[in-house]
Amino acid sequence: MIGFMTLDLHIPQARSLKDKRHVVKSMVDGIRAKFNVSIAELDHLDLHQRATLGVACVSNDAAHVHRVLEAVRAAIESRPEVVVCSVAVEML
């Protein structure tokens, strides 16, 4: 089972691409280390207050994939420097 989640984020405090990249890199590195998932910035690379992240998880247990993606979502939503605008999850 493969689970894929995309998250559209707003980073209101980012005043430059450097500010945004600092926030996104910190978040991506922490999520990758804590949850052992693949995560990357997918879109809005040139906008300083928006980011789209993609997160993928693979397991032979669909329930496990769903739990991991929900935990990643909760971890990102708990970060005060970002606002999650939308989330989409696909299970393959």
C-alpha positions as CSV (number, residue, x, y, z in Angstrom):
1,M,0.0,0.0,0.0
2,I,1.3,3.5,-0.9
3,G,-0.1,6.6,0.7
4,F,0.5,10.0,-0.8
5,M,-0.5,13.3,0.8
6,T,-0.1,16.8,-0.5
7,L,-0.4,19.8,1.8
8,D,-0.7,23.4,0.6
9,L,0.9,25.7,3.2
10,H,0.8,29.4,3.8
11,I,3.9,30.9,5.7
12,P,2.7,34.3,6.8
13,Q,5.9,35.4,8.5
14,A,8.2,34.7,5.5
15,R,9.4,38.0,4.0
16,S,11.8,36.4,1.5
17,L,12.5,33.1,-0.2
18,K,15.3,32.7,2.3
19,D,12.8,32.9,5.2
20,K,10.5,30.4,3.5
21,R,13.3,27.9,2.7
22,H,14.5,28.0,6.3
23,V,11.0,27.1,7.6
24,V,10.4,24.5,4.9
25,K,13.8,22.8,5.3
26,S,13.5,22.6,9.0
27,M,10.0,21.1,8.7
28,V,11.0,18.6,6.0
29,D,14.1,17.4,7.9
30,G,12.2,17.0,11.1
31,I,9.2,15.1,9.5
32,R,11.6,12.9,7.5
33,A,13.6,11.9,10.7
34,K,10.6,11.4,13.0
35,F,8.3,9.5,10.7
36,N,10.6,7.8,8.2
37,V,8.6,9.1,5.2
38,S,9.6,10.6,1.9
39,I,8.8,14.3,1.9
40,A,9.6,17.1,-0.5
41,E,8.5,20.6,-1.6
42,L,6.6,20.1,-4.9
43,D,5.2,23.5,-5.9
44,H,5.3,27.3,-5.4
45,L,9.1,27.2,-5.2
46,D,9.4,30.9,-6.2
47,L,6.7,32.3,-3.9
48,H,7.9,33.4,-0.5
49,Q,4.7,32.7,1.5
50,R,3.4,29.5,-0.1
51,A,4.6,25.9,-0.3
52,T,3.2,22.6,-1.4
53,L,4.6,19.5,0.3
54,G,4.3,16.0,-0.9
55,V,4.6,13.1,1.6
56,A,4.7,9.4,0.7
57,C,4.6,6.3,2.9
58,V,4.8,2.7,1.9
59,S,3.7,-0.3,3.9
60,N,2.0,-3.7,3.5
61,D,-0.7,-2.4,6.0
62,A,-3.1,0.2,4.8
63,A,-4.1,1.2,8.4
64,H,-0.4,1.8,9.2
65,V,0.0,4.1,6.2
66,H,-3.1,6.0,7.1
67,R,-1.9,6.5,10.7
68,V,1.5,7.7,9.6
69,L,0.1,10.2,7.2
70,E,-2.4,11.5,9.8
71,A,0.5,11.8,12.3
72,V,2.5,13.8,9.8
73,R,-0.5,16.0,9.1
74,A,-1.0,16.7,12.8
75,A,2.7,17.5,13.2
76,I,2.7,20.0,10.4
77,E,-0.6,21.6,11.6
78,S,0.9,22.0,15.1
79,R,3.7,24.2,13.8
80,P,3.0,27.8,14.6
81,E,4.9,29.3,11.6
82,V,2.7,27.6,9.0
83,V,-1.0,27.5,8.1
84,V,-2.3,24.4,6.3
85,C,-4.7,25.6,3.6
86,S,-5.6,22.2,2.1
87,V,-4.7,18.6,2.4
88,A,-5.3,15.8,-0.1
89,V,-4.6,12.1,0.5
90,E,-4.5,9.3,-2.0
91,M,-4.1,5.6,-1.2
92,L,-2.8,3.3,-4.0
